[in-house]
Amino acid sequence: MHSGTTAEVARTLLEHLSRSAALIGQALVHTATGAVVAGVALEEVAAWSRLSAQELAEVLAAGEVGD
């Protein structure tokens, strides 16, 4: 295991980036779900999310909102 200032800074940064990525993923799912529930076409929401309609449908069906 590496230790020292560089390793600690890298570890801390990567932990924060990982948490931020999870929060962004949650926001994408919540926002996409809201748009689809409000009546926006799944294909349109998928395009805005840069996902295929099938990928978005699978994500929404699975309720992938992770913590």
All heavy atoms as TSV, in Angstrom:
chain	resi	resn	atom	element	x	y	z
A	1	MET	N	N	0.850	-1.186	0.000
A	1	MET	CA	C	0.000	0.000	0.000
A	1	MET	C	C	0.887	1.238	0.000
A	1	MET	O	O	1.846	1.321	0.743
A	1	MET	CB	C	-0.923	-0.020	1.210
A	1	MET	CG	C	-1.798	1.183	1.314
A	1	MET	SD	S	-2.944	0.981	2.684
A	1	MET	CE	C	-4.055	2.268	2.294
A	2	HIS	N	N	0.545	2.181	-0.849
A	2	HIS	CA	C	1.308	3.426	-0.906
A	2	HIS	C	C	0.803	4.387	0.157
A	2	HIS	O	O	-0.362	4.398	0.520
A	2	HIS	CB	C	1.142	4.077	-2.281
A	2	HIS	CG	C	1.860	3.338	-3.349
A	2	HIS	ND1	N	1.385	2.176	-3.887
A	2	HIS	CD2	C	3.029	3.596	-3.967
A	2	HIS	CE1	C	2.224	1.743	-4.802
A	2	HIS	NE2	N	3.241	2.586	-4.871
A	3	SER	N	N	1.700	5.195	0.641
A	3	SER	CA	C	1.318	6.205	1.623
A	3	SER	C	C	2.075	7.479	1.310
A	3	SER	O	O	2.938	7.513	0.452
A	3	SER	CB	C	1.632	5.721	3.043
A	3	SER	OG	O	3.022	5.497	3.172
A	4	GLY	N	N	1.717	8.521	1.996
A	4	GLY	CA	C	2.366	9.796	1.780
A	4	GLY	C	C	1.383	10.817	1.247
A	4	GLY	O	O	0.222	10.529	0.979
A	5	THR	N	N	1.882	12.025	1.083
A	5	THR	CA	C	1.039	13.143	0.692
A	5	THR	C	C	0.360	12.917	-0.647
A	5	THR	O	O	-0.850	13.106	-0.785
A	5	THR	CB	C	1.871	14.438	0.650
A	5	THR	OG1	O	2.475	14.628	1.925
A	5	THR	CG2	C	1.007	15.627	0.332
A	6	THR	N	N	1.114	12.488	-1.656
A	6	THR	CA	C	0.538	12.295	-2.991
A	6	THR	C	C	-0.543	11.225	-2.963
A	6	THR	O	O	-1.630	11.406	-3.534
A	6	THR	CB	C	1.628	11.923	-4.018
A	6	THR	OG1	O	2.602	12.973	-4.041
A	6	THR	CG2	C	1.050	11.733	-5.394
A	7	ALA	N	N	-0.288	10.126	-2.305
A	7	ALA	CA	C	-1.270	9.052	-2.220
A	7	ALA	C	C	-2.517	9.512	-1.475
A	7	ALA	O	O	-3.644	9.206	-1.882
A	7	ALA	CB	C	-0.670	7.828	-1.543
A	8	GLU	N	N	-2.344	10.247	-0.401
A	8	GLU	CA	C	-3.493	10.742	0.369
A	8	GLU	C	C	-4.336	11.719	-0.445
A	8	GLU	O	O	-5.560	11.657	-0.424
A	8	GLU	CB	C	-3.029	11.405	1.670
A	8	GLU	CG	C	-2.712	10.428	2.765
A	8	GLU	CD	C	-3.924	9.595	3.156
A	8	GLU	OE1	O	-4.996	10.163	3.466
A	8	GLU	OE2	O	-3.809	8.352	3.125
A	9	VAL	N	N	-3.671	12.622	-1.142
A	9	VAL	CA	C	-4.390	13.584	-1.972
A	9	VAL	C	C	-5.140	12.850	-3.083
A	9	VAL	O	O	-6.316	13.128	-3.345
A	9	VAL	CB	C	-3.434	14.646	-2.559
A	9	VAL	CG1	C	-4.115	15.473	-3.644
A	9	VAL	CG2	C	-2.902	15.543	-1.442
A	10	ALA	N	N	-4.489	11.895	-3.737
A	10	ALA	CA	C	-5.130	11.128	-4.806
A	10	ALA	C	C	-6.316	10.339	-4.263
A	10	ALA	O	O	-7.391	10.314	-4.875
A	10	ALA	CB	C	-4.127	10.188	-5.460
A	11	ARG	N	N	-6.144	9.699	-3.110
A	11	ARG	CA	C	-7.233	8.932	-2.505
A	11	ARG	C	C	-8.422	9.821	-2.199
A	11	ARG	O	O	-9.560	9.507	-2.535
A	11	ARG	CB	C	-6.761	8.229	-1.226
A	11	ARG	CG	C	-7.866	7.392	-0.556
A	11	ARG	CD	C	-7.454	6.894	0.830
A	11	ARG	NE	N	-7.162	7.971	1.751
A	11	ARG	CZ	C	-8.091	8.690	2.410
A	11	ARG	NH1	N	-9.373	8.461	2.210
A	11	ARG	NH2	N	-7.730	9.637	3.245
A	12	THR	N	N	-8.159	10.941	-1.569
A	12	THR	CA	C	-9.232	11.866	-1.205
A	12	THR	C	C	-9.950	12.387	-2.442
A	12	THR	O	O	-11.189	12.401	-2.498
A	12	THR	CB	C	-8.669	13.044	-0.385
A	12	THR	OG1	O	-8.058	12.516	0.802
A	12	THR	CG2	C	-9.751	14.020	-0.002
A	13	LEU	N	N	-9.195	12.794	-3.450
A	13	LEU	CA	C	-9.793	13.309	-4.677
A	13	LEU	C	C	-10.635	12.246	-5.361
A	13	LEU	O	O	-11.768	12.508	-5.780
A	13	LEU	CB	C	-8.703	13.821	-5.617
A	13	LEU	CG	C	-9.187	14.386	-6.954
A	13	LEU	CD1	C	-10.162	15.540	-6.737
A	13	LEU	CD2	C	-8.005	14.829	-7.788
A	14	LEU	N	N	-10.118	11.026	-5.461
A	14	LEU	CA	C	-10.862	9.955	-6.106
A	14	LEU	C	C	-12.127	9.589	-5.334
A	14	LEU	O	O	-13.166	9.315	-5.931
A	14	LEU	CB	C	-9.974	8.726	-6.299
A	14	LEU	CG	C	-8.903	8.905	-7.375
A	14	LEU	CD1	C	-7.902	7.761	-7.313
A	14	LEU	CD2	C	-9.524	9.028	-8.755
A	15	GLU	N	N	-12.065	9.610	-4.020
A	15	GLU	CA	C	-13.268	9.349	-3.223
A	15	GLU	C	C	-14.329	10.412	-3.473
A	15	GLU	O	O	-15.508	10.104	-3.638
A	15	GLU	CB	C	-12.914	9.270	-1.738
A	15	GLU	CG	C	-12.176	8.001	-1.368
A	15	GLU	CD	C	-11.723	7.969	0.079
A	15	GLU	OE1	O	-11.792	9.011	0.784
A	15	GLU	OE2	O	-11.271	6.893	0.515
A	16	HIS	N	N	-13.908	11.669	-3.519
A	16	HIS	CA	C	-14.859	12.757	-3.767
A	16	HIS	C	C	-15.420	12.693	-5.183
A	16	HIS	O	O	-16.621	12.903	-5.391
A	16	HIS	CB	C	-14.212	14.125	-3.507
A	16	HIS	CG	C	-13.979	14.396	-2.046
A	16	HIS	ND1	N	-14.976	14.757	-1.182
A	16	HIS	CD2	C	-12.845	14.345	-1.313
A	16	HIS	CE1	C	-14.483	14.919	0.026
A	16	HIS	NE2	N	-13.180	14.669	-0.020
A	17	LEU	N	N	-14.576	12.405	-6.156
A	17	LEU	CA	C	-15.042	12.281	-7.538
A	17	LEU	C	C	-16.016	11.123	-7.688
A	17	LEU	O	O	-17.026	11.233	-8.399
A	17	LEU	CB	C	-13.857	12.111	-8.495
A	17	LEU	CG	C	-13.010	13.353	-8.736
A	17	LEU	CD1	C	-11.748	12.973	-9.512
A	17	LEU	CD2	C	-13.797	14.413	-9.468
A	18	SER	N	N	-15.735	10.023	-7.039
A	18	SER	CA	C	-16.623	8.863	-7.096
A	18	SER	C	C	-17.992	9.199	-6.521
A	18	SER	O	O	-19.023	8.862	-7.092
A	18	SER	CB	C	-15.995	7.701	-6.331
A	18	SER	OG	O	-16.858	6.601	-6.332
A	19	ARG	N	N	-18.007	9.866	-5.390
A	19	ARG	CA	C	-19.282	10.269	-4.765
A	19	ARG	C	C	-20.022	11.254	-5.655
A	19	ARG	O	O	-21.233	11.155	-5.834
A	19	ARG	CB	C	-19.027	10.876	-3.382
A	19	ARG	CG	C	-20.269	11.317	-2.668
A	19	ARG	CD	C	-21.174	10.151	-2.319
A	19	ARG	NE	N	-22.368	10.647	-1.665
A	19	ARG	CZ	C	-23.571	10.165	-1.858
A	19	ARG	NH1	N	-23.760	9.138	-2.647
A	19	ARG	NH2	N	-24.606	10.687	-1.245
A	20	SER	N	N	-19.299	12.191	-6.255
A	20	SER	CA	C	-19.926	13.165	-7.155
A	20	SER	C	C	-20.538	12.477	-8.368
A	20	SER	O	O	-21.639	12.816	-8.796
A	20	SER	CB	C	-18.903	14.202	-7.606
A	20	SER	OG	O	-18.457	14.963	-6.505
A	21	ALA	N	N	-19.838	11.499	-8.920
A	21	ALA	CA	C	-20.349	10.758	-10.074
A	21	ALA	C	C	-21.636	10.024	-9.703
A	21	ALA	O	O	-22.587	9.989	-10.489
A	21	ALA	CB	C	-19.298	9.780	-10.584
A	22	ALA	N	N	-21.677	9.451	-8.512
A	22	ALA	CA	C	-22.892	8.761	-8.057
A	22	ALA	C	C	-24.050	9.735	-7.934
A	22	ALA	O	O	-25.182	9.426	-8.337
A	22	ALA	CB	C	-22.633	8.056	-6.728
A	23	LEU	N	N	-23.786	10.920	-7.406
A	23	LEU	CA	C	-24.844	11.927	-7.264
A	23	LEU	C	C	-25.344	12.407	-8.617
A	23	LEU	O	O	-26.549	12.613	-8.803
A	23	LEU	CB	C	-24.348	13.106	-6.426
A	23	LEU	CG	C	-24.094	12.803	-4.953
A	23	LEU	CD1	C	-23.425	13.997	-4.280
A	23	LEU	CD2	C	-25.381	12.423	-4.247
A	24	ILE	N	N	-24.446	12.562	-9.572
A	24	ILE	CA	C	-24.851	12.963	-10.914
A	24	ILE	C	C	-25.726	11.874	-11.537
A	24	ILE	O	O	-26.742	12.164	-12.166
A	24	ILE	CB	C	-23.621	13.288	-11.788
A	24	ILE	CG1	C	-22.992	14.596	-11.302
A	24	ILE	CG2	C	-23.993	13.378	-13.266
A	24	ILE	CD1	C	-21.636	14.892	-11.900
A	25	GLY	N	N	-25.340	10.629	-11.355
A	25	GLY	CA	C	-26.147	9.514	-11.864
A	25	GLY	C	C	-27.541	9.509	-11.257
A	25	GLY	O	O	-28.539	9.306	-11.957
A	26	GLN	N	N	-27.621	9.758	-9.960
A	26	GLN	CA	C	-28.915	9.823	-9.286
A	26	GLN	C	C	-29.750	10.972	-9.845
A	26	GLN	O	O	-30.954	10.813	-10.086
A	26	GLN	CB	C	-28.730	10.022	-7.786
A	26	GLN	CG	C	-28.191	8.815	-7.074
A	26	GLN	CD	C	-27.907	9.106	-5.599
A	26	GLN	OE1	O	-28.306	10.136	-5.069
A	26	GLN	NE2	N	-27.201	8.203	-4.957
A	27	ALA	N	N	-29.128	12.112	-10.054
A	27	ALA	CA	C	-29.845	13.272	-10.586
A	27	ALA	C	C	-30.367	12.994	-11.989
A	27	ALA	O	O	-31.493	13.359	-12.331
A	27	ALA	CB	C	-28.939	14.503	-10.583
A	28	LEU	N	N	-29.559	12.318	-12.805
A	28	LEU	CA	C	-29.985	11.972	-14.159
A	28	LEU	C	C	-31.217	11.075	-14.107
A	28	LEU	O	O	-32.199	11.316	-14.811
A	28	LEU	CB	C	-28.846	11.277	-14.901
A	28	LEU	CG	C	-29.133	10.985	-16.372
A	28	LEU	CD1	C	-27.875	11.220	-17.192
A	28	LEU	CD2	C	-29.648	9.602	-16.590
A	29	VAL	N	N	-31.182	10.048	-13.263
A	29	VAL	CA	C	-32.313	9.118	-13.173
A	29	VAL	C	C	-33.552	9.822	-12.650
A	29	VAL	O	O	-34.649	9.662	-13.206
A	29	VAL	CB	C	-31.952	7.893	-12.295
A	29	VAL	CG1	C	-33.185	7.040	-12.014
A	29	VAL	CG2	C	-30.884	7.059	-12.968
A	30	HIS	N	N	-33.415	10.630	-11.613
A	30	HIS	CA	C	-34.573	11.344	-11.050
A	30	HIS	C	C	-35.180	12.300	-12.074
A	30	HIS	O	O	-36.406	12.370	-12.229
A	30	HIS	CB	C	-34.181	12.121	-9.788
A	30	HIS	CG	C	-33.964	11.267	-8.588
A	30	HIS	ND1	N	-34.935	10.498	-8.012
A	30	HIS	CD2	C	-32.848	11.056	-7.850
A	30	HIS	CE1	C	-34.449	9.860	-6.970
A	30	HIS	NE2	N	-33.172	10.176	-6.851
A	31	THR	N	N	-34.326	13.031	-12.766
A	31	THR	CA	C	-34.800	14.004	-13.741
A	31	THR	C	C	-35.449	13.306	-14.935
A	31	THR	O	O	-36.516	13.715	-15.400
A	31	THR	CB	C	-33.653	14.917	-14.204
A	31	THR	OG1	O	-33.080	15.528	-13.047
A	31	THR	CG2	C	-34.139	15.984	-15.152
A	32	ALA	N	N	-34.817	12.251	-15.426
A	32	ALA	CA	C	-35.376	11.497	-16.552
A	32	ALA	C	C	-36.715	10.881	-16.162
A	32	ALA	O	O	-37.673	10.915	-16.943
A	32	ALA	CB	C	-34.396	10.425	-17.004
A	33	THR	N	N	-36.802	10.337	-14.972
A	33	THR	CA	C	-38.063	9.754	-14.501
A	33	THR	C	C	-39.151	10.813	-14.463
A	33	THR	O	O	-40.266	10.588	-14.941
A	33	THR	CB	C	-37.886	9.133	-13.101
A	33	THR	OG1	O	-36.899	8.102	-13.173
A	33	THR	CG2	C	-39.181	8.558	-12.577
A	34	GLY	N	N	-38.827	11.959	-13.921
A	34	GLY	CA	C	-39.811	13.045	-13.860
A	34	GLY	C	C	-40.286	13.475	-15.229
A	34	GLY	O	O	-41.478	13.711	-15.444
A	35	ALA	N	N	-39.371	13.560	-16.176
A	35	ALA	CA	C	-39.738	13.970	-17.533
A	35	ALA	C	C	-40.653	12.938	-18.186
A	35	ALA	O	O	-41.667	13.287	-18.797
A	35	ALA	CB	C	-38.490	14.185	-18.379
A	36	VAL	N	N	-40.316	11.649	-18.034
A	36	VAL	CA	C	-41.139	10.594	-18.632
A	36	VAL	C	C	-42.514	10.561	-17.975
A	36	VAL	O	O	-43.539	10.471	-18.652
A	36	VAL	CB	C	-40.422	9.217	-18.538
A	36	VAL	CG1	C	-41.353	8.084	-18.946
A	36	VAL	CG2	C	-39.175	9.220	-19.413
A	37	VAL	N	N	-42.553	10.671	-16.651
A	37	VAL	CA	C	-43.832	10.680	-15.934
A	37	VAL	C	C	-44.684	11.881	-16.357
A	37	VAL	O	O	-45.909	11.784	-16.457
A	37	VAL	CB	C	-43.601	10.673	-14.403
A	37	VAL	CG1	C	-44.869	10.979	-13.633
A	37	VAL	CG2	C	-43.027	9.335	-13.970
A	38	ALA	N	N	-44.026	13.000	-16.671
A	38	ALA	CA	C	-44.749	14.207	-17.099
A	38	ALA	C	C	-45.234	14.114	-18.535
A	38	ALA	O	O	-45.940	15.001	-19.003
A	38	ALA	CB	C	-43.858	15.435	-16.925
A	39	GLY	N	N	-44.851	13.051	-19.229
A	39	GLY	CA	C	-45.358	12.844	-20.565
A	39	GLY	C	C	-44.387	13.076	-21.710
A	39	GLY	O	O	-44.768	12.974	-22.874
A	40	VAL	N	N	-43.152	13.390	-21.393
A	40	VAL	CA	C	-42.156	13.567	-22.452
A	40	VAL	C	C	-41.807	12.175	-22.981
A	40	VAL	O	O	-41.648	11.229	-22.206
A	40	VAL	CB	C	-40.889	14.279	-21.927
A	40	VAL	CG1	C	-39.856	14.432	-23.031
A	40	VAL	CG2	C	-41.243	15.627	-21.327
A	41	ALA	N	N	-41.695	12.047	-24.287
A	41	ALA	CA	C	-41.409	10.752	-24.906
A	41	ALA	C	C	-40.079	10.202	-24.411
A	41	ALA	O	O	-39.086	10.931	-24.308
A	41	ALA	CB	C	-41.377	10.887	-26.420
A	42	LEU	N	N	-40.081	8.901	-24.125
A	42	LEU	CA	C	-38.877	8.232	-23.641
A	42	LEU	C	C	-37.706	8.457	-24.593
A	42	LEU	O	O	-36.585	8.713	-24.152
A	42	LEU	CB	C	-39.140	6.732	-23.484
A	42	LEU	CG	C	-37.963	5.914	-22.975
A	42	LEU	CD1	C	-37.753	6.153	-21.489
A	42	LEU	CD2	C	-38.161	4.441	-23.250
A	43	GLU	N	N	-37.959	8.382	-25.884
A	43	GLU	CA	C	-36.895	8.563	-26.880
A	43	GLU	C	C	-36.273	9.953	-26.783
A	43	GLU	O	O	-35.070	10.123	-26.947
A	43	GLU	CB	C	-37.432	8.322	-28.292
A	43	GLU	CG	C	-37.836	6.890	-28.570
A	43	GLU	CD	C	-39.185	6.491	-27.967
A	43	GLU	OE1	O	-39.961	7.381	-27.527
A	43	GLU	OE2	O	-39.457	5.276	-27.914
A	44	GLU	N	N	-37.112	10.958	-26.517
A	44	GLU	CA	C	-36.613	12.326	-26.402
A	44	GLU	C	C	-35.769	12.480	-25.141
A	44	GLU	O	O	-34.677	13.055	-25.175
A	44	GLU	CB	C	-37.788	13.303	-26.397
A	44	GLU	CG	C	-37.396	14.712	-26.662
A	44	GLU	CD	C	-38.583	15.599	-27.000
A	44	GLU	OE1	O	-39.737	15.130	-27.017
A	44	GLU	OE2	O	-38.330	16.786	-27.240
A	45	VAL	N	N	-36.255	11.953	-24.042
A	45	VAL	CA	C	-35.513	12.022	-22.782
A	45	VAL	C	C	-34.199	11.257	-22.925
A	45	VAL	O	O	-33.152	11.720	-22.455
A	45	VAL	CB	C	-36.347	11.467	-21.608
A	45	VAL	CG1	C	-35.532	11.451	-20.317
A	45	VAL	CG2	C	-37.623	12.284	-21.421
A	46	ALA	N	N	-34.234	10.118	-23.583
A	46	ALA	CA	C	-33.021	9.331	-23.792
A	46	ALA	C	C	-31.990	10.136	-24.577
A	46	ALA	O	O	-30.808	10.153	-24.225
A	46	ALA	CB	C	-33.348	8.030	-24.519
A	47	ALA	N	N	-32.428	10.800	-25.629
A	47	ALA	CA	C	-31.505	11.614	-26.430
A	47	ALA	C	C	-30.888	12.722	-25.580
A	47	ALA	O	O	-29.683	12.973	-25.665
A	47	ALA	CB	C	-32.234	12.202	-27.639
A	48	TRP	N	N	-31.689	13.358	-24.759
A	48	TRP	CA	C	-31.165	14.418	-23.890
A	48	TRP	C	C	-30.160	13.851	-22.892
A	48	TRP	O	O	-29.229	14.541	-22.473
A	48	TRP	CB	C	-32.288	15.086	-23.106
A	48	TRP	CG	C	-33.319	15.791	-23.943
A	48	TRP	CD1	C	-33.181	16.233	-25.230
A	48	TRP	CD2	C	-34.634	16.120	-23.529
A	48	TRP	NE1	N	-34.351	16.821	-25.644
A	48	TRP	CE2	C	-35.260	16.775	-24.620
A	48	TRP	CE3	C	-35.366	15.944	-22.363
A	48	TRP	CZ2	C	-36.565	17.243	-24.578
A	48	TRP	CZ3	C	-36.668	16.408	-22.309
A	48	TRP	CH2	C	-37.260	17.058	-23.404
A	49	SER	N	N	-30.375	12.603	-22.485
A	49	SER	CA	C	-29.514	11.942	-21.484
A	49	SER	C	C	-28.303	11.269	-22.106
A	49	SER	O	O	-27.486	10.682	-21.394
A	49	SER	CB	C	-30.323	10.883	-20.729
A	49	SER	OG	O	-31.454	11.448	-20.134
A	50	ARG	N	N	-28.233	11.300	-23.437
A	50	ARG	CA	C	-27.156	10.632	-24.174
A	50	ARG	C	C	-27.143	9.127	-23.939
A	50	ARG	O	O	-26.083	8.504	-23.794
A	50	ARG	CB	C	-25.799	11.250	-23.858
A	50	ARG	CG	C	-25.713	12.691	-24.287
A	50	ARG	CD	C	-24.352	13.258	-24.063
A	50	ARG	NE	N	-24.363	14.673	-24.434
A	50	ARG	CZ	C	-23.284	15.375	-24.625
A	50	ARG	NH1	N	-22.106	14.835	-24.490
A	50	ARG	NH2	N	-23.372	16.640	-24.967
A	51	LEU	N	N	-28.344	8.563	-23.856
A	51	LEU	CA	C	-28.531	7.124	-23.726
A	51	LEU	C	C	-29.419	6.663	-24.870
A	51	LEU	O	O	-30.155	7.461	-25.450
A	51	LEU	CB	C	-29.233	6.788	-22.401
A	51	LEU	CG	C	-28.522	7.153	-21.112
A	51	LEU	CD1	C	-29.466	6.978	-19.929
A	51	LEU	CD2	C	-27.284	6.293	-20.931
A	52	SER	N	N	-29.380	5.368	-25.151
A	52	SER	CA	C	-30.359	4.840	-26.094
A	52	SER	C	C	-31.688	4.728	-25.349
A	52	SER	O	O	-31.718	4.668	-24.109
A	52	SER	CB	C	-29.929	3.469	-26.617
A	52	SER	OG	O	-30.064	2.482	-25.611
A	53	ALA	N	N	-32.776	4.691	-26.086
A	53	ALA	CA	C	-34.093	4.553	-25.453
A	53	ALA	C	C	-34.148	3.251	-24.657
A	53	ALA	O	O	-34.720	3.214	-23.562
A	53	ALA	CB	C	-35.198	4.601	-26.505
A	54	GLN	N	N	-33.539	2.193	-25.185
A	54	GLN	CA	C	-33.535	0.903	-24.491
A	54	GLN	C	C	-32.757	1.002	-23.179
A	54	GLN	O	O	-33.205	0.508	-22.144
A	54	GLN	CB	C	-32.934	-0.183	-25.368
A	54	GLN	CG	C	-32.927	-1.544	-24.686
A	54	GLN	CD	C	-32.380	-2.649	-25.575
A	54	GLN	OE1	O	-32.261	-2.480	-26.777
A	54	GLN	NE2	N	-32.045	-3.769	-24.981
A	55	GLU	N	N	-31.590	1.646	-23.208
A	55	GLU	CA	C	-30.795	1.799	-21.984
A	55	GLU	C	C	-31.571	2.588	-20.932
A	55	GLU	O	O	-31.602	2.210	-19.759
A	55	GLU	CB	C	-29.484	2.527	-22.274
A	55	GLU	CG	C	-28.475	1.722	-23.044
A	55	GLU	CD	C	-27.276	2.548	-23.469
A	55	GLU	OE1	O	-27.452	3.727	-23.869
A	55	GLU	OE2	O	-26.162	2.016	-23.417
A	56	LEU	N	N	-32.198	3.680	-21.359
A	56	LEU	CA	C	-32.954	4.494	-20.407
A	56	LEU	C	C	-34.130	3.716	-19.847
A	56	LEU	O	O	-34.386	3.756	-18.640
A	56	LEU	CB	C	-33.424	5.802	-21.048
A	56	LEU	CG	C	-34.200	6.731	-20.118
A	56	LEU	CD1	C	-33.366	7.119	-18.892
A	56	LEU	CD2	C	-34.658	7.968	-20.863
A	57	ALA	N	N	-34.840	2.995	-20.701
A	57	ALA	CA	C	-35.974	2.191	-20.239
A	57	ALA	C	C	-35.525	1.168	-19.204
A	57	ALA	O	O	-36.199	0.962	-18.185
A	57	ALA	CB	C	-36.646	1.503	-21.423
A	58	GLU	N	N	-34.376	0.537	-19.438
A	58	GLU	CA	C	-33.855	-0.454	-18.492
A	58	GLU	C	C	-33.482	0.187	-17.161
A	58	GLU	O	O	-33.759	-0.357	-16.091
A	58	GLU	CB	C	-32.651	-1.177	-19.091
A	58	GLU	CG	C	-33.021	-2.109	-20.237
A	58	GLU	CD	C	-31.818	-2.664	-20.983
A	58	GLU	OE1	O	-30.658	-2.354	-20.606
A	58	GLU	OE2	O	-32.038	-3.409	-21.957
A	59	VAL	N	N	-32.855	1.356	-17.227
A	59	VAL	CA	C	-32.460	2.066	-16.004
A	59	VAL	C	C	-33.699	2.456	-15.203
A	59	VAL	O	O	-33.768	2.247	-13.987
A	59	VAL	CB	C	-31.618	3.312	-16.337
A	59	VAL	CG1	C	-31.467	4.218	-15.134
A	59	VAL	CG2	C	-30.247	2.897	-16.876
A	60	LEU	N	N	-34.688	3.008	-15.893
A	60	LEU	CA	C	-35.903	3.435	-15.192
A	60	LEU	C	C	-36.678	2.245	-14.641
A	60	LEU	O	O	-37.203	2.311	-13.528
A	60	LEU	CB	C	-36.785	4.272	-16.135
A	60	LEU	CG	C	-36.167	5.573	-16.628
A	60	LEU	CD1	C	-37.142	6.301	-17.551
A	60	LEU	CD2	C	-35.735	6.467	-15.486
A	61	ALA	N	N	-36.755	1.147	-15.395
A	61	ALA	CA	C	-37.465	-0.041	-14.938
A	61	ALA	C	C	-36.795	-0.663	-13.715
A	61	ALA	O	O	-37.463	-1.164	-12.813
A	61	ALA	CB	C	-37.568	-1.063	-16.064
A	62	ALA	N	N	-35.477	-0.605	-13.696
A	62	ALA	CA	C	-34.720	-1.190	-12.578
A	62	ALA	C	C	-34.718	-0.276	-11.360
A	62	ALA	O	O	-34.335	-0.691	-10.272
A	62	ALA	CB	C	-33.295	-1.502	-13.011
A	63	GLY	N	N	-35.097	0.992	-11.568
A	63	GLY	CA	C	-35.074	1.935	-10.458
A	63	GLY	C	C	-33.681	2.181	-9.948
A	63	GLY	O	O	-33.447	2.304	-8.760
A	64	GLU	N	N	-32.713	2.244	-10.878
A	64	GLU	CA	C	-31.303	2.402	-10.510
A	64	GLU	C	C	-31.029	3.810	-10.015
A	64	GLU	O	O	-30.571	4.671	-10.746
A	64	GLU	CB	C	-30.408	2.075	-11.711
A	64	GLU	CG	C	-30.471	0.631	-12.097
A	64	GLU	CD	C	-29.565	0.289	-13.264
A	64	GLU	OE1	O	-28.695	1.108	-13.601
A	64	GLU	OE2	O	-29.747	-0.785	-13.826
A	65	VAL	N	N	-31.320	4.010	-8.752
A	65	VAL	CA	C	-31.111	5.318	-8.147
A	65	VAL	C	C	-30.032	5.236	-7.087
A	65	VAL	O	O	-29.758	6.172	-6.404
A	65	VAL	CB	C	-32.437	5.866	-7.571
A	65	VAL	CG1	C	-32.270	7.215	-6.958
A	65	VAL	CG2	C	-33.527	5.887	-8.622
A	66	GLY	N	N	-29.346	4.147	-6.911
A	66	GLY	CA	C	-28.292	3.907	-5.948
A	66	GLY	C	C	-27.982	5.023	-4.983
A	66	GLY	O	O	-28.296	6.160	-5.194
A	67	ASP	N	N	-27.359	4.666	-3.870
A	67	ASP	CA	C	-27.005	5.670	-2.844
A	67	ASP	C	C	-25.549	5.997	-2.891
A	67	ASP	O	O	-24.696	5.287	-3.164
A	67	ASP	CB	C	-27.375	5.159	-1.461
A	67	ASP	CG	C	-28.878	5.082	-1.286
A	67	ASP	OD1	O	-29.570	6.006	-1.732
A	67	ASP	OD2	O	-29.354	4.096	-0.688
